[in-house]
Amino acid sequence: MPFLLNEDAAMKYLLQGLVVHDVTDQCPVVSGVKEHAYATGRQVSVRYRSPEDEIAKYKPPAIIMEFPDISMAFDRMHQGARTQLPYAPEDYPAWWDTSNDPAGYNPSGSPYFVSDYPVPYNIDYQITVYTRIKRDHLMPILAALEGWDKLGRMATLKIPQDGTFRRITRMSGPHIDWVPSDDNEKKLFTATYMIRIPTELFGEVTDMTPGQGYPRVNEILVNGNYGVSPQFNPSSYYNEEGLSLAEVQESFGLLSVGNQTAWNAAQLNP
């Protein structure tokens, strides 16, 4: 099954949209007083640190994300028999319709079954804030991240593709520090968080929707698009540009590291 792309998009969407202000921003001055506005402040860009060995260009204020660790969650692990998934697995269509009824999501109506309980995993994200100005930039960003809808005590990550809400556990942070910069001998103020998101993996998914089914794939071919939908453009995803809600809700494809691979269902078991 595809893995991590839904969580990656949701994390970026959660953190984006912050704006900070300072004496040299584009906010107008009226009667000697700056009138701060969202559109004329400094947008805080959000991007992933690319895994390849390359120079990623960005300018502060910015929030840089990476996930240094993915591990089994043994405290949530158990085994059993055939299990109904109460959500839509990544890259599988949703069965619910909330267009007319916001409460139309019914987990018991899921058509997706697996032969055993999913295997729980933890995704650990490292989130680092980079700013030039500590008082006017770093502190307001940290105040916003401490809010209940970001990384605060009641923080929750909404995954609209599968209809789940994931608990955000803060493992540590913010660790505030500064690093030297090669830009006219300036310094960068930083604040680093470590957070944990629960997820899970499983084997073959059986679709019990009448007239439909997902046969077992028995061949993997090498090609150049990772099995991701041609409409999905990774180059616009892993950069500092923001995501629209439609992009977050898109069902993505297979995440692969190393040789490019894609699932091919052209030849199936009888």
N, C-alpha and C positions, 0 to 999 in steps of 0.2 A: 504494500500500500504506500502511497505517497506520505511523506513525513516532513514535518517542521514548517512547510510553507505557510499554512494557515496561521500558526503561532507567530511566525516572523512578521507577517503582514499585520496581524492584530497588535503586536507590540509596537511597531512603528506608528500605526494609526493612533494608539493610546498616547504616545509621547509627543506627537507633533501638534502644531497649532499654538505654541507659546510665543510671546512677544515681549521684548524688554525695551527699555528706554534709557537715553542718556542725553547729555547736553549737545551732542553733535548728530542726533538722529534727524529724521525728516519731518518731525512733528512741527506744526506751525507755531509761531510765537504771536500771541494776541495780547496787546497792552503790556508787553514785557514779560508775559507768563507763557511757558510752553503748554500747549494743549495736547496731551498725549492721546493718541488714538491707535487702534489696532492696526489699521492699514498703513500708517506712516511710521510705526515703530520698527525695531530690528527683529526680523523673523528668526526664530531659533530653528535652524535646520536640523533634521534628523536623518541619519544614514547608518548603514551597517559598514563596519570595517571589512573590506573585501578580504576573503581568505587567500587570494593569490598574492604573490610577491610583487606588489605594484605600489606606486605612489598615488594615494587617494587625495584629491584636492578638496579642501573644505576651508571655510573661514569661520572663526568664532563670531558670535556665540553658536555653539553646535552641541548636539548630543550624539555621541558615537556608541553604537551597540555591537556586541559580539557575544557568541556563546562558546565559552571555553570548555564546557563539560556537559555531557549527556550520560546519565547513569540510571541503572535499574532502581526503582523505588521498592526495596524489599519490604518496607513497612506496610505497603499497600498491596502486596502480592498474595494471591491465592489461586487455587485451581478448582475446576469443577467440570461441568458438562456443557452442553450446548447453551449458548447465551444469546439473548436478544440485545442488540446494541440500542441504547436509548437516544442515539444521535446518528447523524449521517456521516459515515467515514469520509475522510478527505478524498476528493475526486469522485464522490458518489453524489447523485442528486438528492435534494431534500424531498421528503414526502409531505411536509406540512404546508399549509397555506394560511398565512396570517394577514393577507391583504384586506379581508373583510372582518376578520375576528382576531384581535391581537392575542387572544388566548387559544388560538387554533393549534398551537404546538402540543401534541399529545405523545409523550415518549412511548406509551404502550402501543401506538400505531406503527412503530418502526417496522419496515419489511426486512431489515438487515439482521442476519444471524451469523454467529461464528461458532466453530466447533468446541471452543474452550474460552474461559475468561481471558480478556486481553491482558497483556503483560504491561504493568505500569512502569513509566519512566519519569525522570525529572530532567527538565531542561534548565540549566543554569545560565542566565544572561548576565553579562557585565555591561553596565551602563555608565558611561563617563561623560560628564559635562565639561566643556571647554569654554572659557570666557577670557576676555581681556581685562574686564573691570569687575572687581570682586563685589563692591557694594551695589552698583546699579545693574549688574548683569547676573552674577553668580547667585547672590542671595535671593532675588526674586524668582529665579528658576527653581532653586531648591524649595522655596515656599510653595510654588505651584506643584512640584513633584510630591510634596508631603500631603497634598490634598487627598481626600477620600477616593476620588476618581482616577488618581494616578498611581502613586506608590505608597500611599498612606496605610494606616492600620486596616482599613476595610477595602483595600484595593482588590479589584476583580478584573480579569481579562475576559472580554466578551469575544467569542468566536462565532460570528454570525453564520458561517458556512455550515456548521454542524449543530447550531442551536445550544451550545454549551457555554457555561461561565466557569472560568478557571481561577482558582485562588492564586493570588500573587503573594508569595512568602518572601519577605526581605531577609536575606541571609546576613547581610552586613551593609554598613554605610549610612549616610554618606561620609566617605573619607576625603577630607578637604586637603588639598596640597597645591603646589605650583610646580611648573616645569619650565626650563629655559626654552626660548624660541629663537629661531634664526632670522626673525623679522625685525631688523634694526635693534637687536639685543633686547627685545621685549620679553615679557614672561606671560605664560598662560596659567590662569587659575583653574584648578580641576576639582571635581567632586565625583567620586566613584561609588556606585551601588553594585551589590551582587543580589540578584533576585532569582527565585525558583518558580517555574511553571510546571504543573503536572500534565502529563500526556500519557498515551498508551499505544501499544502496537498489538497487532493480531494477525492471524493467518488469513486463509481464504474466507471471503465474505459471501454468504448465500443471500440472494435477493428473492424474497418470497412474494414480491408483487406479482399479481396474476398476469401472465403473458410475457413476463420479463425474466431475465436471469443473467448472471455474470459467470460465464464458464471459466474454468481454471486455465490460466496462461501457462503454456509449456515451452515457450521459447523466448529468449531475450536476444534482440539484435542490436548491433552498435550503429548508431546514427548520430546526427548532429543537433538534435533539439531536446534531448533529455526526456522525451515523452510529454513535454509541456505543450499545452494548447498553443497553436500559432498566434492566437490573439494576445497571448501573454508575453510581455517584453521584459525580460530580466534586467536589461540595462537601465530601464526607468524605475526599477524596483529597488535595486541596491545602490542608491545614490541619495543625495540630500534633498531631492524633490519630494514633496508631500504626496500622500496617497489619498485618492477620493474614496468615499464609502463603497462605491461600486467596485473599485479595485480590491478592497479588503474582502468583499463578499464574493469575489470571483473564485470559482473552484480551480485550484492550480493543479500542477502535475507532480511528477516524480522528482524528488531532490536526489542528486547524485554527486559524488565527489570522486575525482579521478577520471577514469575513462568514461566517455559519454555513452550512456545506455538508455534504452527505451523499451517499454513493454510492447510486444507485438502479439495481437490475438488473432492473427490471420490463420494460424494453424492451431486447432484446438483438439483436445481429447474427445473421442467419440462419446 
